[in-house]
Every structure is written in C-alpha cells, then in structure tokens.
Amino acid sequence: MSWKNIRIKLINVLLSCYSQCAGNLRNITSFDKEHDFERVVIFSTKRLGDFMFSTPAIRAVRRRYPAARIILVTSQQNSQLVEPGDNFDRVLPMDNHYSDMKKLVSVLRR
C-alpha cells in the first residue's frame, strides 16, 4: 500500500472518529424522507473526472434539501474550477494532508 493511500485512510478514520466524538454523526434511522437537514458536507476529493461524475448526485442533494447549506470539499485542483452556485454554497479545498484536515475541521465547526 502506498504512502498516499495510507494517509487517505488515516484521514478518513480521524474524520470518522471526530464526527462520532463531536456527536454530529447521525443514526441511519434519521435519514427518513421527512427529515430536512440544515447543513450538508459533500466530500469529492478525487480527480476531475470523478468529480464530474458526482455532479448529478450533488444536484440531487440540492433538490432534496433546497434550504440546506451545502459545502463541497474537493481537491485544491478542482476547487479552482468550481464556484459556489446553485448546487452548493461554499467550496473548501482539501488535498488529503493532515494540515488541510485540521483547517477543514476548524472551518466546518464554525
């Protein structure tokens, strides 16, 4: 396993632990059709092609939760290509570095 893959897995584990400790992780039963979320964070930190394929899903999230504040977390490279608009309210760059993750958690907490 490459160092890059190890870092990505470590960041995923740390974010999951943080979500569980902070009490922000929802039980799957809370995802019923009647529940409206106030905030949604979408992580799409892959290459441009993968990001483009996720665009219809991002649009579907916006249609389902029109009043929610949607934040897109994407790679630095992709963040330069997209701007907040109809589908999301804010774009945050993250390139799978620990320092990026610390900043990201801080921004999302606010």
N, C-alpha and C positions, 0 to 999 in steps of 0.2 A: 504494500500500500504506500502510495506516495505521501510526502510531507503535506502537500496541498490537501489531499483527501482527509488526512488525519486532522488538520486544522479545521476543515469544514465540519467534520463530525464533532469535534470538541466544541466548536461554537454552537452547533445545534443542541448539544447536551447542556451547555451552560445557559442558553436561552430558555430551554425547557425547564430546567431547574429554577431559574429566576421566575418564570411565569407561575410555577407551582408554589413557590415560596411567597410571592407577592399576592397570591390569591386571585390573579387575573385569568387563570386557566378555567374555562367553563366545562362543566359536565356535558357530555354529548346529549343528554336529555333536554338541555336548554336550547337546542337548535330546532325547536318546532317552528312551524310556519307562521305562528302568530307573534313570535318574539322579534322585536326590532332592536338592532344593535346601534349604539351611538357612535362607536369607533370600530374601524376595521383596519388591520395592517396586513398588507399583501407582500410577501417576500418572493421576489423573482430576480435572483442574483445570478442567473445563468447567462449564457451568451445571447446575442441579439436575436438569433433565430428562435431560440426557446422562448424568449420574451415575446416575440411577435405571435407565437402560437398561444401564449397565455392571454393575449389581448381580449379574445371573446369571453373568456372566463371573468376577466376584470370588468368588462361591460355588464355581464350578467349579475355580478355582485352589486354594481351600482344600481341596476334596475330593481334588484330585490330590496336593497336598502338605500333608497334615494336620499334620506335625511342624514345618513351616517357620514361621519368624517372619515374618508378613506385615504390612507397613507400608503404609498408604494415605496418599498425598499428594493432597490435594484443596484446593479454594479455601477461603479463610477463611470464606466464607458457608456452604459445605457442611459444613465441619468442625464448625460449631456444631450441625448437625442429626444427625450420626452420632457414635457412641461405639464404642470398641473392644468387640468381642464375639466371636461365633462365627466371623465371616468374616475379621477382621483383628485384629492385636494392638495396633496403635498408629495414631493419626491425626495427621498432620502438616499444618499449613496452609501453603499457598504461593499467592500471588496474582500470579505472573509478574513479580515485581520482583527486581532484582539482589540487593538486601539479603536478600530471602526465600531466594533461591537459595544465597547464601553460608551462611546459617544452616542450611538444609536439608542441604547437603553436609557441614557440620560434624557435625550430628546423625547422619546416616547413616553417617559414618565411624566413630563411636563404636559 
